[in-house]
Amino acid sequence: MRYQIPRYLNEQVRFVGLQSDEFIMCLLSVYFCTIFRFQWMVLMLNLAMIFFIIWLNRNFPRGFIRHLAYFSGFYRFVNYPAFFANRFIE
């Protein structure tokens, strides 16, 4: 059995042509649709959300969604200085 080293080590794992976080969003949208018994409005909103997140991931730099969530107050970076800090003591 031959083992091949991946070409790009920093690249995320891909499954069915999607990155791992995009694939997880697809699975979550299917679960969310099953909760609401595949109503058309919920299905269309989930598909729009998936395509929007895939578009964000592929057109903006890495970490863009986390920074968006940080600036809107939904996410907090742990063990990092505050955004407005300009003096650092090491």
Salt bridges, closest charged atoms under 4 A:
GLU11 OE2 - ARG14 NE 3.57
GLU22 OE1 - ARG58 NH2 3.25
